[in-house]
């Protein structure tokens, strides 16, 4: 740390943000306040549950605010009264109005899980996997009123592995983001903001549940990336007969045949044809059941070669 400890407010919601919160708390800076989204219904009983950030802040005795909006005057007064030097934002889920951006004496820093300006928006990790990107990273950005448009003060890349899922990549990027934000806070006076190039920007909109439905007419590599991008949530989904099936792991296969048709079904593998190529379903889950191997699913549902996933087969081009 090159200067005096900073008074830091933290705004975040999911587990991705917790890694950064805990790193800041352990860094020597003063974590004076945590903001997170209000409690939401969760679980089978749909009982109200606190966010991961709320639970982590409570364990550390950090004061917590859970506003539904940051436009409330009472919330803005609370932020002003906290004497904040810097606000750190990580996957918060609420927009910061200009009135809030102006409160911290040294501004607001965002931990964004992409190499900006690529993948601005709510779902950069899923979008990077879906697009087949070989590399992603974390950008520490000075926040402005736009959607992830502020200048970048620190960035570091990370390779996307061939088997990386949303879950594994989120964990790796959370660790990288935690490291970079502490570096940024420690050296705040020496940071040199670099404006983003708008011409290079791509958007990463929030994932719609319908995007997780597998279209077997797509090429096998596209579906395989879909499986990884939506693991662990919401899960790539297909159907066979009346049964809804989540596909958690799939690998390209050398087989070929009609899209959606079961091409191989034996004790070793379950292979389904795609618009181009085929996929071996390695780990799957029937609605209401537990995750099993492809052959285990086939035995349980009495699937045989020639059966159809997702509708009528289409001859691949």
Buried (B, 14 or more C-beta within 10 A) or exposed (E): EEEEEBBBBBBBBBBBBBBBBBBBBEBEBBBBBBBBBBEEEEEEEEEEBBBBBBBBBEEEEBBBBBBEEBBEEEBBEBBBEBEBBBBBBBBBBBEBEEEBBEBBEBBBBBBBBBBBBBBBBBBBBBBBBBBEBEEBBBBBBBBBEEEBBBBBBBBBEBEBEEEBBBEBBBBBBBBBBBBBBBBBBBBBEEBEBBEBEEEEBBBBEEBEEEBBBBBBBBBBBBBBBBBBBBBEEBBBBBBBEEBEBBBBBBBBBEBBBBBBBBBBBEEEBBBBBBBBBBBBBBBBBBEEBEEBBBBBBBBEBEBEBEBBBBEEBBEBE
